[in-house]
Amino acid sequence: MAIAYPYDGVLYLAATKRCTLACTFCPKQHGRWIVAGNDLRNDAEPSADELFAAAEALHPERFREVAFVGLGEPTMRLPVVVEVGRRLRAHGHRVRLVTDGLASLRAGHDVAPELAGSVDEVIVSLNAADPATYVKLCPNRYGEAAHAAACDFIRAARKHVERVEASVVAVPGLDLAACRRLAHELGVPLRERPWFDPLVGEPHEARA
Ligand code: SF4
C-alpha cells in the first residue's frame, strides 16, 4: 500500500481512497487500484504527520511539484491536505490539488478560503458541460446538484488560489466544445484528459 509515490516527475500523495463520485471512467470503479506499480487501496488513512513524512522520504525537491490526487478525493480529508500542503510549501515545494470540487457541498459552507496558502494550483473535475451528463458520468448522492457545486467551487477557488483549472476526461460522446465554453465562462482553462477504457487503460491518466 502506498500513500506517496512518484510518477512522471511528480510526487503524488494519496490521503484517502474514498470518493463522493463513482465515475464510470475511473479504473477503481472496476476494481483496478494499481497506479504506476503502487497499490492505492489504503484502508488506513494517514495522519498529516504520516503523509508529510512519506513525502519527505521521497525527497520532494527532486520533483517539479507535489500533487494531492488519489485514487480517492483528497478533500475528503481537507484538514490533512491543508496542513501537509502548508508544510510542503514552507519547505519551498510547489503543491497542486486535484479535486472533485465538492468539498463545500459536503461541508455545507464555502471551504475554498482554507486552501489559501496551502496549494499553488487547484484542478477541479468539471466532468461535463451540464448536470444531466455529469450525473450520468459521475453518479453521486447529491445528483445533478453536484455539477453546479463544482462550478461554484471553481469560482470560489479563484479568489484564494493562484491558479485554478477545470478538467474533463474526454469520454466518447462528451460535448467537449460545450465543456470548453463552460470553463471559459468560469474563467479557467480546461484540461482535457485522454479517455482510456477503464478496464484496460492506464489508471493514472484517467483519474479526476
Ligand atoms: S475519477 Fe477520481 S473522483 Fe472519480 S471515482 Fe475515480 S478517484 Fe474518485
Residues whose N, C-alpha, C, O or C-beta is under 5 A from the ligand:
A	BS01	SF4	C19 L21 A22 C23 C26 G70 L71 G72 D100 A206 R207 A208
